[in-house]
């Protein structure tokens, strides 16, 4: 299970995940998965993206929803930046 949890690095993480997941050397192995912060506003989009990636590669994968390892840090950063929501 690869960490796709940290908001500030999500896009970078998804790029790396796509590259590794799509590697032909892993064809036939269904043990690859990601962990997604369930509270993130982008969680649904990240899950849909990963499901499409699996479908595109004709592979099965796992998604583990987690409840907020980065919650405090991400809330504080959003507050410091004056971000809405």
PDB file of N, CA, C and O in Angstrom:
ATOM      1  N   UNK A   1       0.844  -1.185   0.000  1.00  0.00           N
ATOM      2  CA  UNK A   1       0.000   0.000   0.000  1.00  0.00           C
ATOM      3  C   UNK A   1       0.880   1.236   0.000  1.00  0.00           C
ATOM      4  O   UNK A   1       1.731   1.410   0.873  1.00  0.00           O
ATOM      5  N   UNK A   2       0.668   2.082  -0.980  1.00  0.00           N
ATOM      6  CA  UNK A   2       1.447   3.304  -1.139  1.00  0.00           C
ATOM      7  C   UNK A   2       0.647   4.468  -0.567  1.00  0.00           C
ATOM      8  O   UNK A   2      -0.567   4.549  -0.758  1.00  0.00           O
ATOM      9  N   UNK A   3       1.316   5.351   0.122  1.00  0.00           N
ATOM     10  CA  UNK A   3       0.684   6.507   0.759  1.00  0.00           C
ATOM     11  C   UNK A   3       0.301   7.549  -0.287  1.00  0.00           C
ATOM     12  O   UNK A   3       1.161   8.126  -0.952  1.00  0.00           O
ATOM     13  N   UNK A   4      -1.000   7.780  -0.421  1.00  0.00           N
ATOM     14  CA  UNK A   4      -1.507   8.858  -1.273  1.00  0.00           C
ATOM     15  C   UNK A   4      -2.294   9.810  -0.393  1.00  0.00           C
ATOM     16  O   UNK A   4      -3.346  10.314  -0.786  1.00  0.00           O
ATOM     17  N   UNK A   5      -1.771  10.052   0.807  1.00  0.00           N
ATOM     18  CA  UNK A   5      -2.528  10.772   1.824  1.00  0.00           C
ATOM     19  C   UNK A   5      -2.191  12.247   1.947  1.00  0.00           C
ATOM     20  O   UNK A   5      -3.090  13.062   2.157  1.00  0.00           O
ATOM     21  N   UNK A   6      -0.950  12.606   1.824  1.00  0.00           N
ATOM     22  CA  UNK A   6      -0.542  13.965   2.158  1.00  0.00           C
ATOM     23  C   UNK A   6      -0.974  14.945   1.079  1.00  0.00           C
ATOM     24  O   UNK A   6      -0.563  14.826  -0.075  1.00  0.00           O
ATOM     25  N   UNK A   7      -1.805  15.915   1.454  1.00  0.00           N
ATOM     26  CA  UNK A   7      -2.426  16.824   0.497  1.00  0.00           C
ATOM     27  C   UNK A   7      -1.408  17.605  -0.333  1.00  0.00           C
ATOM     28  O   UNK A   7      -1.591  17.760  -1.541  1.00  0.00           O
ATOM     29  N   UNK A   8      -0.353  18.091   0.288  1.00  0.00           N
ATOM     30  CA  UNK A   8       0.618  18.926  -0.431  1.00  0.00           C
ATOM     31  C   UNK A   8       1.415  18.141  -1.479  1.00  0.00           C
ATOM     32  O   UNK A   8       1.997  18.728  -2.391  1.00  0.00           O
ATOM     33  N   UNK A   9       1.436  16.846  -1.345  1.00  0.00           N
ATOM     34  CA  UNK A   9       2.209  16.020  -2.274  1.00  0.00           C
ATOM     35  C   UNK A   9       1.334  15.038  -3.039  1.00  0.00           C
ATOM     36  O   UNK A   9       1.850  14.112  -3.665  1.00  0.00           O
ATOM     37  N   UNK A  10       0.029  15.223  -2.998  1.00  0.00           N
ATOM     38  CA  UNK A  10      -0.877  14.256  -3.613  1.00  0.00           C
ATOM     39  C   UNK A  10      -0.623  14.107  -5.105  1.00  0.00           C
ATOM     40  O   UNK A  10      -0.498  12.984  -5.593  1.00  0.00           O
ATOM     41  N   UNK A  11      -0.545  15.199  -5.835  1.00  0.00           N
ATOM     42  CA  UNK A  11      -0.358  15.111  -7.283  1.00  0.00           C
ATOM     43  C   UNK A  11       0.966  14.446  -7.636  1.00  0.00           C
ATOM     44  O   UNK A  11       1.025  13.627  -8.553  1.00  0.00           O
ATOM     45  N   UNK A  12       2.015  14.789  -6.920  1.00  0.00           N
ATOM     46  CA  UNK A  12       3.316  14.153  -7.134  1.00  0.00           C
ATOM     47  C   UNK A  12       3.231  12.661  -6.816  1.00  0.00           C
ATOM     48  O   UNK A  12       3.762  11.831  -7.554  1.00  0.00           O
ATOM     49  N   UNK A  13       2.558  12.325  -5.712  1.00  0.00           N
ATOM     50  CA  UNK A  13       2.394  10.919  -5.327  1.00  0.00           C
ATOM     51  C   UNK A  13       1.628  10.147  -6.397  1.00  0.00           C
ATOM     52  O   UNK A  13       2.008   9.029  -6.746  1.00  0.00           O
ATOM     53  N   UNK A  14       0.552  10.736  -6.920  1.00  0.00           N
ATOM     54  CA  UNK A  14      -0.250  10.045  -7.929  1.00  0.00           C
ATOM     55  C   UNK A  14       0.533   9.829  -9.212  1.00  0.00           C
ATOM     56  O   UNK A  14       0.366   8.802  -9.869  1.00  0.00           O
ATOM     57  N   UNK A  15       1.381  10.776  -9.580  1.00  0.00           N
ATOM     58  CA  UNK A  15       2.241  10.589 -10.755  1.00  0.00           C
ATOM     59  C   UNK A  15       3.169   9.392 -10.565  1.00  0.00           C
ATOM     60  O   UNK A  15       3.319   8.566 -11.465  1.00  0.00           O
ATOM     61  N   UNK A  16       3.788   9.305  -9.393  1.00  0.00           N
ATOM     62  CA  UNK A  16       4.704   8.190  -9.100  1.00  0.00           C
ATOM     63  C   UNK A  16       3.939   6.868  -9.035  1.00  0.00           C
ATOM     64  O   UNK A  16       4.407   5.847  -9.540  1.00  0.00           O
ATOM     65  N   UNK A  17       2.769   6.895  -8.415  1.00  0.00           N
ATOM     66  CA  UNK A  17       1.947   5.691  -8.308  1.00  0.00           C
ATOM     67  C   UNK A  17       1.571   5.185  -9.703  1.00  0.00           C
ATOM     68  O   UNK A  17       1.664   3.987  -9.971  1.00  0.00           O
ATOM     69  N   UNK A  18       1.150   6.084 -10.587  1.00  0.00           N
ATOM     70  CA  UNK A  18       0.764   5.689 -11.946  1.00  0.00           C
ATOM     71  C   UNK A  18       1.922   5.045 -12.680  1.00  0.00           C
ATOM     72  O   UNK A  18       1.748   4.046 -13.377  1.00  0.00           O
ATOM     73  N   UNK A  19       3.092   5.612 -12.522  1.00  0.00           N
ATOM     74  CA  UNK A  19       4.271   5.078 -13.218  1.00  0.00           C
ATOM     75  C   UNK A  19       4.600   3.668 -12.738  1.00  0.00           C
ATOM     76  O   UNK A  19       4.833   2.767 -13.544  1.00  0.00           O
ATOM     77  N   UNK A  20       4.619   3.486 -11.433  1.00  0.00           N
ATOM     78  CA  UNK A  20       4.941   2.174 -10.871  1.00  0.00           C
ATOM     79  C   UNK A  20       3.827   1.171 -11.166  1.00  0.00           C
ATOM     80  O   UNK A  20       4.099   0.047 -11.587  1.00  0.00           O
ATOM     81  N   UNK A  21       2.586   1.570 -10.949  1.00  0.00           N
ATOM     82  CA  UNK A  21       1.455   0.669 -11.158  1.00  0.00           C
ATOM     83  C   UNK A  21       1.393   0.170 -12.598  1.00  0.00           C
ATOM     84  O   UNK A  21       1.029  -0.979 -12.846  1.00  0.00           O
ATOM     85  N   UNK A  22       1.747   1.028 -13.538  1.00  0.00           N
ATOM     86  CA  UNK A  22       1.658   0.698 -14.957  1.00  0.00           C
ATOM     87  C   UNK A  22       2.884  -0.057 -15.477  1.00  0.00           C
ATOM     88  O   UNK A  22       2.912  -0.445 -16.645  1.00  0.00           O
ATOM     89  N   UNK A  23       3.880  -0.267 -14.645  1.00  0.00           N
ATOM     90  CA  UNK A  23       5.099  -0.977 -15.067  1.00  0.00           C
ATOM     91  C   UNK A  23       4.754  -2.411 -15.466  1.00  0.00           C
ATOM     92  O   UNK A  23       4.148  -3.144 -14.685  1.00  0.00           O
ATOM     93  N   UNK A  24       5.138  -2.813 -16.678  1.00  0.00           N
ATOM     94  CA  UNK A  24       4.831  -4.171 -17.140  1.00  0.00           C
ATOM     95  C   UNK A  24       5.400  -5.271 -16.236  1.00  0.00           C
ATOM     96  O   UNK A  24       4.886  -6.390 -16.226  1.00  0.00           O
ATOM     97  N   UNK A  25       6.434  -4.969 -15.494  1.00  0.00           N
ATOM     98  CA  UNK A  25       7.030  -5.967 -14.603  1.00  0.00           C
ATOM     99  C   UNK A  25       6.060  -6.395 -13.497  1.00  0.00           C
ATOM    100  O   UNK A  25       6.229  -7.461 -12.906  1.00  0.00           O
ATOM    101  N   UNK A  26       5.047  -5.571 -13.215  1.00  0.00           N
ATOM    102  CA  UNK A  26       4.080  -5.896 -12.169  1.00  0.00           C
ATOM    103  C   UNK A  26       2.805  -6.535 -12.726  1.00  0.00           C
ATOM    104  O   UNK A  26       1.877  -6.819 -11.968  1.00  0.00           O
ATOM    105  N   UNK A  27       2.750  -6.761 -14.026  1.00  0.00           N
ATOM    106  CA  UNK A  27       1.568  -7.370 -14.646  1.00  0.00           C
ATOM    107  C   UNK A  27       1.284  -8.717 -13.983  1.00  0.00           C
ATOM    108  O   UNK A  27       2.187  -9.525 -13.763  1.00  0.00           O
ATOM    109  N   UNK A  28       0.019  -8.934 -13.675  1.00  0.00           N
ATOM    110  CA  UNK A  28      -0.380 -10.190 -13.053  1.00  0.00           C
ATOM    111  C   UNK A  28      -0.328 -10.183 -11.536  1.00  0.00           C
ATOM    112  O   UNK A  28      -0.800 -11.127 -10.902  1.00  0.00           O
ATOM    113  N   UNK A  29       0.233  -9.142 -10.939  1.00  0.00           N
ATOM    114  CA  UNK A  29       0.296  -9.050  -9.479  1.00  0.00           C
ATOM    115  C   UNK A  29      -0.798  -8.090  -9.020  1.00  0.00           C
ATOM    116  O   UNK A  29      -0.835  -6.934  -9.440  1.00  0.00           O
ATOM    117  N   UNK A  30      -1.674  -8.569  -8.170  1.00  0.00           N
ATOM    118  CA  UNK A  30      -2.801  -7.764  -7.709  1.00  0.00           C
ATOM    119  C   UNK A  30      -2.625  -7.270  -6.284  1.00  0.00           C
ATOM    120  O   UNK A  30      -3.616  -7.002  -5.605  1.00  0.00           O
ATOM    121  N   UNK A  31      -1.402  -7.144  -5.815  1.00  0.00           N
ATOM    122  CA  UNK A  31      -1.151  -6.723  -4.449  1.00  0.00           C
ATOM    123  C   UNK A  31      -0.896  -5.239  -4.273  1.00  0.00           C
ATOM    124  O   UNK A  31      -0.604  -4.801  -3.161  1.00  0.00           O
ATOM    125  N   UNK A  32      -0.997  -4.458  -5.328  1.00  0.00           N
ATOM    126  CA  UNK A  32      -0.712  -3.025  -5.267  1.00  0.00           C
ATOM    127  C   UNK A  32      -1.930  -2.278  -4.734  1.00  0.00           C
ATOM    128  O   UNK A  32      -3.061  -2.580  -5.115  1.00  0.00           O
ATOM    129  N   UNK A  33      -1.705  -1.306  -3.856  1.00  0.00           N
ATOM    130  CA  UNK A  33      -2.803  -0.512  -3.339  1.00  0.00           C
ATOM    131  C   UNK A  33      -2.345   0.852  -2.877  1.00  0.00           C
ATOM    132  O   UNK A  33      -1.147   1.118  -2.777  1.00  0.00           O
ATOM    133  N   UNK A  34      -3.312   1.723  -2.594  1.00  0.00           N
ATOM    134  CA  UNK A  34      -3.022   3.061  -2.087  1.00  0.00           C
ATOM    135  C   UNK A  34      -3.832   3.319  -0.814  1.00  0.00           C
ATOM    136  O   UNK A  34      -4.873   2.703  -0.586  1.00  0.00           O
ATOM    137  N   UNK A  35      -3.333   4.236   0.001  1.00  0.00           N
ATOM    138  CA  UNK A  35      -4.048   4.713   1.180  1.00  0.00           C
ATOM    139  C   UNK A  35      -4.458   6.155   0.919  1.00  0.00           C
ATOM    140  O   UNK A  35      -3.630   6.976   0.524  1.00  0.00           O
ATOM    141  N   UNK A  36      -5.721   6.466   1.135  1.00  0.00           N
ATOM    142  CA  UNK A  36      -6.280   7.791   0.850  1.00  0.00           C
ATOM    143  C   UNK A  36      -6.939   8.341   2.113  1.00  0.00           C
ATOM    144  O   UNK A  36      -7.661   7.627   2.809  1.00  0.00           O
ATOM    145  N   UNK A  37      -6.685   9.615   2.399  1.00  0.00           N
ATOM    146  CA  UNK A  37      -7.337  10.280   3.525  1.00  0.00           C
ATOM    147  C   UNK A  37      -8.833  10.389   3.223  1.00  0.00           C
ATOM    148  O   UNK A  37      -9.219  11.036   2.250  1.00  0.00           O
ATOM    149  N   UNK A  38      -9.664   9.774   4.033  1.00  0.00           N
ATOM    150  CA  UNK A  38     -11.103   9.776   3.791  1.00  0.00           C
ATOM    151  C   UNK A  38     -11.706  11.175   3.903  1.00  0.00           C
ATOM    152  O   UNK A  38     -12.688  11.475   3.223  1.00  0.00           O
ATOM    153  N   UNK A  39     -11.133  12.038   4.754  1.00  0.00           N
ATOM    154  CA  UNK A  39     -11.707  13.371   4.963  1.00  0.00           C
ATOM    155  C   UNK A  39     -11.354  14.365   3.858  1.00  0.00           C
ATOM    156  O   UNK A  39     -11.995  15.410   3.747  1.00  0.00           O
ATOM    157  N   UNK A  40     -10.360  14.064   3.051  1.00  0.00           N
ATOM    158  CA  UNK A  40      -9.907  15.006   2.023  1.00  0.00           C
ATOM    159  C   UNK A  40     -11.007  15.294   1.001  1.00  0.00           C
ATOM    160  O   UNK A  40     -11.727  14.386   0.586  1.00  0.00           O
ATOM    161  N   UNK A  41     -11.128  16.519   0.611  1.00  0.00           N
ATOM    162  CA  UNK A  41     -12.108  16.884  -0.404  1.00  0.00           C
ATOM    163  C   UNK A  41     -11.793  16.232  -1.742  1.00  0.00           C
ATOM    164  O   UNK A  41     -12.684  16.042  -2.571  1.00  0.00           O
ATOM    165  N   UNK A  42     -10.529  15.891  -1.954  1.00  0.00           N
ATOM    166  CA  UNK A  42     -10.119  15.251  -3.204  1.00  0.00           C
ATOM    167  C   UNK A  42     -10.134  13.731  -3.120  1.00  0.00           C
ATOM    168  O   UNK A  42      -9.725  13.063  -4.070  1.00  0.00           O
ATOM    169  N   UNK A  43     -10.593  13.174  -2.015  1.00  0.00           N
ATOM    170  CA  UNK A  43     -10.564  11.714  -1.833  1.00  0.00           C
ATOM    171  C   UNK A  43     -11.356  11.001  -2.926  1.00  0.00           C
ATOM    172  O   UNK A  43     -10.874  10.034  -3.516  1.00  0.00           O
ATOM    173  N   UNK A  44     -12.555  11.473  -3.191  1.00  0.00           N
ATOM    174  CA  UNK A  44     -13.375  10.841  -4.226  1.00  0.00           C
ATOM    175  C   UNK A  44     -12.703  10.848  -5.588  1.00  0.00           C
ATOM    176  O   UNK A  44     -12.712   9.847  -6.304  1.00  0.00           O
ATOM    177  N   UNK A  45     -12.124  11.984  -5.935  1.00  0.00           N
ATOM    178  CA  UNK A  45     -11.431  12.091  -7.228  1.00  0.00           C
ATOM    179  C   UNK A  45     -10.208  11.175  -7.275  1.00  0.00           C
ATOM    180  O   UNK A  45      -9.933  10.563  -8.307  1.00  0.00           O
ATOM    181  N   UNK A  46      -9.476  11.079  -6.168  1.00  0.00           N
ATOM    182  CA  UNK A  46      -8.292  10.206  -6.124  1.00  0.00           C
ATOM    183  C   UNK A  46      -8.701   8.740  -6.264  1.00  0.00           C
ATOM    184  O   UNK A  46      -8.026   7.965  -6.942  1.00  0.00           O
ATOM    185  N   UNK A  47      -9.795   8.369  -5.627  1.00  0.00           N
ATOM    186  CA  UNK A  47     -10.288   6.989  -5.722  1.00  0.00           C
ATOM    187  C   UNK A  47     -10.744   6.676  -7.142  1.00  0.00           C
ATOM    188  O   UNK A  47     -10.411   5.623  -7.686  1.00  0.00           O
ATOM    189  N   UNK A  48     -11.504   7.588  -7.744  1.00  0.00           N
ATOM    190  CA  UNK A  48     -11.941   7.392  -9.132  1.00  0.00           C
ATOM    191  C   UNK A  48     -10.751   7.302 -10.073  1.00  0.00           C
ATOM    192  O   UNK A  48     -10.740   6.472 -10.982  1.00  0.00           O
ATOM    193  N   UNK A  49      -9.739   8.159  -9.862  1.00  0.00           N
ATOM    194  CA  UNK A  49      -8.548   8.148 -10.694  1.00  0.00           C
ATOM    195  C   UNK A  49      -7.843   6.792 -10.607  1.00  0.00           C
ATOM    196  O   UNK A  49      -7.447   6.226 -11.626  1.00  0.00           O
ATOM    197  N   UNK A  50      -7.689   6.273  -9.376  1.00  0.00           N
ATOM    198  CA  UNK A  50      -6.994   5.002  -9.189  1.00  0.00           C
ATOM    199  C   UNK A  50      -7.795   3.841  -9.779  1.00  0.00           C
ATOM    200  O   UNK A  50      -7.217   2.911 -10.340  1.00  0.00           O
ATOM    201  N   UNK A  51      -9.118   3.893  -9.652  1.00  0.00           N
ATOM    202  CA  UNK A  51      -9.963   2.855 -10.245  1.00  0.00           C
ATOM    203  C   UNK A  51      -9.817   2.846 -11.768  1.00  0.00           C
ATOM    204  O   UNK A  51      -9.750   1.780 -12.381  1.00  0.00           O
ATOM    205  N   UNK A  52      -9.768   4.025 -12.372  1.00  0.00           N
ATOM    206  CA  UNK A  52      -9.563   4.126 -13.825  1.00  0.00           C
ATOM    207  C   UNK A  52      -8.180   3.616 -14.229  1.00  0.00           C
ATOM    208  O   UNK A  52      -8.026   2.964 -15.261  1.00  0.00           O
ATOM    209  N   UNK A  53      -7.181   3.920 -13.405  1.00  0.00           N
ATOM    210  CA  UNK A  53      -5.826   3.437 -13.687  1.00  0.00           C
ATOM    211  C   UNK A  53      -5.805   1.907 -13.680  1.00  0.00           C
ATOM    212  O   UNK A  53      -5.206   1.287 -14.559  1.00  0.00           O
ATOM    213  N   UNK A  54      -6.458   1.305 -12.691  1.00  0.00           N
ATOM    214  CA  UNK A  54      -6.520  -0.158 -12.610  1.00  0.00           C
ATOM    215  C   UNK A  54      -7.257  -0.729 -13.823  1.00  0.00           C
ATOM    216  O   UNK A  54      -6.826  -1.714 -14.421  1.00  0.00           O
ATOM    217  N   UNK A  55      -8.376  -0.091 -14.172  1.00  0.00           N
ATOM    218  CA  UNK A  55      -9.149  -0.552 -15.331  1.00  0.00           C
ATOM    219  C   UNK A  55      -8.326  -0.443 -16.613  1.00  0.00           C
ATOM    220  O   UNK A  55      -8.312  -1.366 -17.427  1.00  0.00           O
ATOM    221  N   UNK A  56      -7.651   0.675 -16.789  1.00  0.00           N
ATOM    222  CA  UNK A  56      -6.821   0.899 -17.971  1.00  0.00           C
ATOM    223  C   UNK A  56      -5.722  -0.158 -18.102  1.00  0.00           C
ATOM    224  O   UNK A  56      -5.374  -0.573 -19.207  1.00  0.00           O
ATOM    225  N   UNK A  57      -5.184  -0.585 -16.960  1.00  0.00           N
ATOM    226  CA  UNK A  57      -4.104  -1.582 -16.953  1.00  0.00           C
ATOM    227  C   UNK A  57      -4.626  -3.010 -16.795  1.00  0.00           C
ATOM    228  O   UNK A  57      -3.839  -3.951 -16.690  1.00  0.00           O
ATOM    229  N   UNK A  58      -5.947  -3.174 -16.779  1.00  0.00           N
ATOM    230  CA  UNK A  58      -6.583  -4.486 -16.602  1.00  0.00           C
ATOM    231  C   UNK A  58      -6.038  -5.214 -15.381  1.00  0.00           C
ATOM    232  O   UNK A  58      -5.670  -6.387 -15.448  1.00  0.00           O
ATOM    233  N   UNK A  59      -5.994  -4.486 -14.257  1.00  0.00           N
ATOM    234  CA  UNK A  59      -5.468  -5.058 -13.010  1.00  0.00           C
ATOM    235  C   UNK A  59      -6.401  -4.753 -11.866  1.00  0.00           C
ATOM    236  O   UNK A  59      -7.190  -3.810 -11.914  1.00  0.00           O
ATOM    237  N   UNK A  60      -6.294  -5.576 -10.829  1.00  0.00           N
ATOM    238  CA  UNK A  60      -7.009  -5.320  -9.583  1.00  0.00           C
ATOM    239  C   UNK A  60      -6.076  -4.586  -8.643  1.00  0.00           C
ATOM    240  O   UNK A  60      -4.855  -4.715  -8.732  1.00  0.00           O
ATOM    241  N   UNK A  61      -6.662  -3.815  -7.743  1.00  0.00           N
ATOM    242  CA  UNK A  61      -5.864  -3.050  -6.782  1.00  0.00           C
ATOM    243  C   UNK A  61      -6.715  -2.808  -5.540  1.00  0.00           C
ATOM    244  O   UNK A  61      -7.928  -3.014  -5.551  1.00  0.00           O
ATOM    245  N   UNK A  62      -6.062  -2.369  -4.476  1.00  0.00           N
ATOM    246  CA  UNK A  62      -6.778  -2.071  -3.247  1.00  0.00           C
ATOM    247  C   UNK A  62      -6.693  -0.589  -2.916  1.00  0.00           C
ATOM    248  O   UNK A  62      -5.732   0.093  -3.272  1.00  0.00           O
ATOM    249  N   UNK A  63      -7.713  -0.112  -2.231  1.00  0.00           N
ATOM    250  CA  UNK A  63      -7.739   1.264  -1.735  1.00  0.00           C
ATOM    251  C   UNK A  63      -8.085   1.185  -0.253  1.00  0.00           C
ATOM    252  O   UNK A  63      -9.101   0.604   0.129  1.00  0.00           O
ATOM    253  N   UNK A  64      -7.240   1.769   0.567  1.00  0.00           N
ATOM    254  CA  UNK A  64      -7.479   1.786   2.015  1.00  0.00           C
ATOM    255  C   UNK A  64      -7.795   3.220   2.415  1.00  0.00           C
ATOM    256  O   UNK A  64      -6.990   4.127   2.200  1.00  0.00           O
ATOM    257  N   UNK A  65      -8.966   3.417   2.996  1.00  0.00           N
ATOM    258  CA  UNK A  65      -9.330   4.739   3.492  1.00  0.00           C
ATOM    259  C   UNK A  65      -8.809   4.875   4.917  1.00  0.00           C
ATOM    260  O   UNK A  65      -9.007   3.990   5.748  1.00  0.00           O
ATOM    261  N   UNK A  66      -8.145   5.986   5.189  1.00  0.00           N
ATOM    262  CA  UNK A  66      -7.600   6.243   6.516  1.00  0.00           C
ATOM    263  C   UNK A  66      -8.207   7.529   7.057  1.00  0.00           C
ATOM    264  O   UNK A  66      -8.772   8.325   6.307  1.00  0.00           O
ATOM    265  N   UNK A  67      -8.085   7.723   8.355  1.00  0.00           N
ATOM    266  CA  UNK A  67      -8.858   8.804   8.964  1.00  0.00           C
ATOM    267  C   UNK A  67      -8.071  10.013   9.439  1.00  0.00           C
ATOM    268  O   UNK A  67      -8.539  10.711  10.338  1.00  0.00           O
ATOM    269  N   UNK A  68      -6.937  10.289   8.899  1.00  0.00           N
ATOM    270  CA  UNK A  68      -6.373  11.589   9.171  1.00  0.00           C
ATOM    271  C   UNK A  68      -5.017  11.690   9.816  1.00  0.00           C
ATOM    272  O   UNK A  68      -4.861  12.413  10.800  1.00  0.00           O
ATOM    273  N   UNK A  69      -4.037  10.995   9.302  1.00  0.00           N
ATOM    274  CA  UNK A  69      -2.687  11.086   9.852  1.00  0.00           C
ATOM    275  C   UNK A  69      -2.104  12.488   9.712  1.00  0.00           C
ATOM    276  O   UNK A  69      -1.268  12.891  10.521  1.00  0.00           O
ATOM    277  N   UNK A  70      -2.530  13.228   8.705  1.00  0.00           N
ATOM    278  CA  UNK A  70      -1.983  14.556   8.435  1.00  0.00           C
ATOM    279  C   UNK A  70      -2.981  15.663   8.766  1.00  0.00           C
ATOM    280  O   UNK A  70      -2.711  16.833   8.497  1.00  0.00           O
ATOM    281  N   UNK A  71      -4.116  15.315   9.341  1.00  0.00           N
ATOM    282  CA  UNK A  71      -5.213  16.247   9.565  1.00  0.00           C
ATOM    283  C   UNK A  71      -4.774  17.533  10.240  1.00  0.00           C
ATOM    284  O   UNK A  71      -5.026  18.615   9.709  1.00  0.00           O
ATOM    285  N   UNK A  72      -4.125  17.451  11.395  1.00  0.00           N
ATOM    286  CA  UNK A  72      -3.747  18.650  12.148  1.00  0.00           C
ATOM    287  C   UNK A  72      -2.830  19.562  11.343  1.00  0.00           C
ATOM    288  O   UNK A  72      -3.033  20.776  11.301  1.00  0.00           O
ATOM    289  N   UNK A  73      -1.834  18.984  10.711  1.00  0.00           N
ATOM    290  CA  UNK A  73      -0.880  19.773   9.917  1.00  0.00           C
ATOM    291  C   UNK A  73      -1.583  20.458   8.752  1.00  0.00           C
ATOM    292  O   UNK A  73      -1.356  21.642   8.505  1.00  0.00           O
ATOM    293  N   UNK A  74      -2.427  19.734   8.039  1.00  0.00           N
ATOM    294  CA  UNK A  74      -3.090  20.302   6.872  1.00  0.00           C
ATOM    295  C   UNK A  74      -4.091  21.391   7.253  1.00  0.00           C
ATOM    296  O   UNK A  74      -4.223  22.383   6.536  1.00  0.00           O
ATOM    297  N   UNK A  75      -4.791  21.221   8.361  1.00  0.00           N
ATOM    298  CA  UNK A  75      -5.720  22.259   8.826  1.00  0.00           C
ATOM    299  C   UNK A  75      -4.947  23.520   9.197  1.00  0.00           C
ATOM    300  O   UNK A  75      -5.344  24.624   8.825  1.00  0.00           O
ATOM    301  N   UNK A  76      -3.848  23.360   9.928  1.00  0.00           N
ATOM    302  CA  UNK A  76      -3.035  24.508  10.340  1.00  0.00           C
ATOM    303  C   UNK A  76      -2.484  25.252   9.125  1.00  0.00           C
ATOM    304  O   UNK A  76      -2.526  26.482   9.084  1.00  0.00           O
ATOM    305  N   UNK A  77      -1.970  24.524   8.143  1.00  0.00           N
ATOM    306  CA  UNK A  77      -1.434  25.169   6.930  1.00  0.00           C
ATOM    307  C   UNK A  77      -2.526  25.931   6.186  1.00  0.00           C
ATOM    308  O   UNK A  77      -2.288  27.033   5.692  1.00  0.00           O
ATOM    309  N   UNK A  78      -3.716  25.353   6.104  1.00  0.00           N
ATOM    310  CA  UNK A  78      -4.829  26.028   5.432  1.00  0.00           C
ATOM    311  C   UNK A  78      -5.210  27.309   6.173  1.00  0.00           C
ATOM    312  O   UNK A  78      -5.485  28.338   5.556  1.00  0.00           O
ATOM    313  N   UNK A  79      -5.221  27.231   7.504  1.00  0.00           N
ATOM    314  CA  UNK A  79      -5.542  28.411   8.301  1.00  0.00           C
ATOM    315  C   UNK A  79      -4.489  29.503   8.108  1.00  0.00           C
ATOM    316  O   UNK A  79      -4.829  30.674   7.941  1.00  0.00           O
ATOM    317  N   UNK A  80      -3.224  29.121   8.130  1.00  0.00           N
ATOM    318  CA  UNK A  80      -2.133  30.096   7.959  1.00  0.00           C
ATOM    319  C   UNK A  80      -2.208  30.796   6.611  1.00  0.00           C
ATOM    320  O   UNK A  80      -1.847  31.967   6.492  1.00  0.00           O
ATOM    321  N   UNK A  81      -2.676  30.080   5.598  1.00  0.00           N
ATOM    322  CA  UNK A  81      -2.757  30.640   4.256  1.00  0.00           C
ATOM    323  C   UNK A  81      -4.078  31.360   4.008  1.00  0.00           C
ATOM    324  O   UNK A  81      -4.272  31.960   2.951  1.00  0.00           O
ATOM    325  N   UNK A  82      -4.981  31.301   4.978  1.00  0.00           N
ATOM    326  CA  UNK A  82      -6.272  31.963   4.829  1.00  0.00           C
ATOM    327  C   UNK A  82      -7.172  31.313   3.796  1.00  0.00           C
ATOM    328  O   UNK A  82      -8.009  31.987   3.196  1.00  0.00           O
ATOM    329  N   UNK A  83      -7.013  30.002   3.578  1.00  0.00           N
ATOM    330  CA  UNK A  83      -7.798  29.308   2.560  1.00  0.00           C
ATOM    331  C   UNK A  83      -9.225  29.069   3.061  1.00  0.00           C
ATOM    332  O   UNK A  83      -9.448  28.784   4.238  1.00  0.00           O
ATOM    333  N   UNK A  84     -10.153  29.188   2.165  1.00  0.00           N
ATOM    334  CA  UNK A  84     -11.554  28.921   2.507  1.00  0.00           C
ATOM    335  C   UNK A  84     -11.792  27.416   2.540  1.00  0.00           C
ATOM    336  O   UNK A  84     -11.213  26.673   1.747  1.00  0.00           O
ATOM    337  N   UNK A  85     -12.636  26.973   3.451  1.00  0.00           N
ATOM    338  CA  UNK A  85     -13.020  25.554   3.493  1.00  0.00           C
ATOM    339  C   UNK A  85     -11.948  24.687   4.069  1.00  0.00           C
ATOM    340  O   UNK A  85     -12.124  23.473   4.169  1.00  0.00           O
TER     341      UNK A  85
END
